[in-house]
């Protein structure tokens, strides 16, 4: 997969991992096998002159085993007078990851948390600041990818996040991360066909503009670095794929990079999967348009 993606021009790979897998017990040492797996991914990327962005894929949550059994705990949420998952737990995790992986030249950045949501006012801001401070206190200047609240939604960016950047760049780069999908609710589920969406919303062909504008404007006003950490559409649909050129052009003008969701060995028939086939990319409309964007 790395070889085939690299042949198409990709050199940076966003690698999701689970908090519970890498740290089975909060506050305890990391699982050495899980750390080794991340090192392995970095080595694979290095073989094609690539790098990886580590992406903690937990949505601001951690599943703990309590007396009642497995419980999905949210950062900062009170449970009968006790907070089973704190910002200090989050900071501890990233301090340990930094200690284990700092210095690997193949790591392009740390994605602090994928799509945090429903944590409560200010919780994500304080948690991400704590994690950033823990990483920087280790002397680690690896770029930090900081998702916005509310599932990192680009179209809700200025409604749910502070009006200005909230993490200092004194000790290393900070890149703010939004996600952008083109279906009616921005979920990336694409439950309706393009024709059904167009019937409901005649502005669908330019929908990406409204979706991106709040995030890109925030970046411009604050002279901040940005990244669209997830975008994607049904790869076999020629109609949906027509939205890609304008979307990619808008990102180019704003000097914002982006990552397609998704590719990898386990996606099967997932309609957004840009998984290389045995002879390169499947010749889908989306892959063709994305390749044009890369060539440009």
Buried (B, 14 or more C-beta within 10 A) or exposed (E): EBEBBBEBEBEBBBBBBEBBEBBEEBEEEBBEEBBEBBBEBBEBBBEBEBBBBBBBBBBBBBBBEEEEEEBEBBBBBEEEEEBBBBBBBBBBBBBBBBEBBBEBEBBBBBBBBBBBBBBEEEBBBBBBBBBBBBBBEBEBEBBBBBBBBBBBBBBBBBEBBEEEBBBEBEBBEBBBBBBBBBBBEBEBEBEBEBEEBBEEEEEBBEBBEEBBBBBBEBBEEBEBBBBBBBBBBBBEBEBBBBBBBBBBEBBEEBEBBBBBBBBBEEEEEBBBBBBBEEEEBBEBBBBBBBBEBEEE
